[in-house]
Amino acid sequence: MNSAGSTAPELTTEDDFVPDVQTLEILAALAEGKNKEEAAICSHVSGRTMRRKLAELRVTWNVDSNVEAVVLAVRRGLI
């Protein structure tokens, strides 16, 4: 049951969404100054998968760039 007493799943808001481990690895690599290609290699994903994960994260967190996503992840203590 959720806080409203319903068994329906609660929707995740952009404020409490935590990305998966691969996305966090990508963000951490970008925060370290790696370029996108290097970040994908470090995270063991293809460039296409990395771009998709970052695009989904930007939409979920309502940010316009990967830099903003990295900053938000740092501020939230995720990386």
C-alpha atoms as one frame of an Amber mdcrd trajectory, in Angstrom:
protein
   0.000   0.000   0.000   1.162   3.513  -0.705   0.747   6.519   1.596  -2.794
   7.119   0.321  -3.824   3.604   1.369  -4.139   2.400  -2.210  -2.363  -0.589
  -3.693  -1.813   1.280  -6.983   1.859   2.072  -7.639   2.955   5.607  -6.938
   4.246   7.581  -9.893   7.850   8.655  -9.730   8.357  12.373 -10.039  11.391
  13.990 -11.563  12.509  14.993  -8.053  12.754  11.458  -6.669  13.788   9.570
  -9.815  17.126   7.788  -9.441  18.749   6.674 -12.696  19.979   3.119 -13.174
  23.580   2.150 -12.483  24.711   2.471 -16.112  23.268   5.966 -16.410  24.996
   6.982 -13.182  28.277   5.570 -14.528  27.824   7.642 -17.692  27.114  10.787
 -15.667  30.122  10.142 -13.422  32.402   9.704 -16.440  31.115  12.954 -17.951
  31.652  14.685 -14.602  35.271  13.484 -14.642  35.762  15.264 -17.963  35.488
  12.307 -20.304  33.881  12.939 -23.677  30.714  11.057 -24.666  32.572   8.301
 -26.499  34.876   7.706 -23.519  31.901   7.768 -21.126  30.146   5.076 -23.162
  33.264   2.886 -23.150  33.739   3.334 -19.382  30.102   2.380 -18.812  30.270
  -0.661 -21.125  27.437   0.570 -23.350  27.234   1.522 -27.000  27.176   5.155
 -28.020  23.571   4.760 -29.082  22.525   3.307 -25.712  24.346   6.102 -23.915
  22.590   8.752 -26.022  19.201   7.106 -25.359  19.794   6.892 -21.608  20.900
  10.517 -21.409  17.955  11.680 -23.535  15.502   9.816 -21.299  17.136  11.293
 -18.205  17.010  14.843 -19.599  13.273  14.447 -20.216  12.616  12.900 -16.792
  14.625  15.528 -14.928  13.369  18.319 -17.199  16.847  19.588 -18.085  18.107
  20.778 -21.458  21.650  19.421 -21.543  23.927  16.675 -20.279  25.830  19.290
 -18.297  22.656  20.190 -16.413  22.005  16.491 -15.784  25.519  16.042 -14.372
  25.124  19.106 -12.135  21.764  17.847 -10.865  23.189  14.384 -10.159  26.033
  15.961  -8.179  23.633  18.201  -6.227  21.492  15.162  -5.394  24.547  13.246
  -4.215  24.114  10.536  -6.841  27.621  10.851  -8.247
